[in-house]
Amino acid sequence: MARSTRLTEHDLGNGRPQPQTAEVQPGQAQVPARKTREPKPPSALWGDGLGRVGIRAAQILLILTVAVVSVYALMQIKLLVIPILIALILAAAIGPFVNMLRRRGLRGGLATGIAFIGLLLVLGGVSTVIYYSVRNQWGELAAQASSGLDEFERFLLTGPIPLEQEQLNQARQGIIEFATSSQVRSGAITGLSVVTEFLAGASLVVIILFFFLKDGAKIWNFFLRPFKGEREAKLRRVGSRTLEVLGGYVRGTAIVALVDTVAIGTALLILQVPLAIPLAIIVFIGAFIPLVGATVAGILAALVALVANGPVVALIVVAVVIAVNQLEGDLLQPIVMGKSLQLHALVILMALTAGTILAGIVGAVLSVPLAAVAWAIIQVWTAEDPNMEDMNPDLPPAGTKPT
């Protein structure tokens, strides 16, 4: 009979306990001892597939949190942020003209002053034309609008789906009550504060634009002081590429908008639509909102033509707007814009939506060039920008090792 080992007094006295084993009868199989499972180390918990997914999810949530907090913080000081962005875009567009004046021997301050005063004269001239055009034709447009509304009312009363006169009176009374309500008065007070913010923002744009044109390179060098080596070189390429994208976008959009303005404005003048020149200028401004700006301005021109000249002229205006938009999308945009706006139409639409939600019309105007700049920065930072070597020939091409 096999005997199991037991603890003896000698072993206990020496402090060396021996393991006990149960007696095994002949013909009985020995059962192995059960092993205890050791706990996994913390690193092993995050090493499997689920752990890696959790790490990525936490990183994405952290990035989104930082982005949301940053956007919220910037929106609290939008009275400063928006003028800086507008001044930067204008400086990128006017910068080549200032550099040309400097190459011709003019000092930096004088070249900046000439470009700056020229821009103010252009803006002042456009505002003056709009003001006098509206003032001279407002009475005629009001009279035509009144007759157009009377004709529209007769159509509602005698049309294919006639309405009762009492229903029209109730609708008119509802409009009058809304126009004289406290909600409209509070909206007028809000509009007054918006005008005040607009004037303050315009003043900031003028001041910041002057300093960007005069000392833009010095300001950028100041921000690059903490960086050295390859990171500094990349940031310099980012600055150059940003100015190139913004300048090309603004100049290209201005050329396309000018063509739209001349075509639609000429059609409005030939058709004798009131406020033709102000409407053409609105078309020019609206062209800086991609996809929808020129279309909305054309619809506004068609509505004015409908009220003032009737449905036939309005349909002709709509046809002209559609033809100009097709010409712009199929011919002008690819030729004039070139590589300044390398964004898909869906990305542009998403940028427009986000910008409009965050900052209204100003956000819609700024969102697309900012999205183009963000994409250009990503290309430069990941060494995928095809123009990177041309900006700094001292750096080796992307993907090669320096010798």
PyMOL commands that set and color helices and strands:
alter all, ss='L'
color gray80, all
select helices_A, chain A and resi 9-14+42-45+49-76+78-103+108-158+165-179+182-223+229-270+276-286+293-309+311-337+345-381+388-391
alter helices_A, ss='H'
color red, helices_A
deselect
rebuild
show_as cartoon
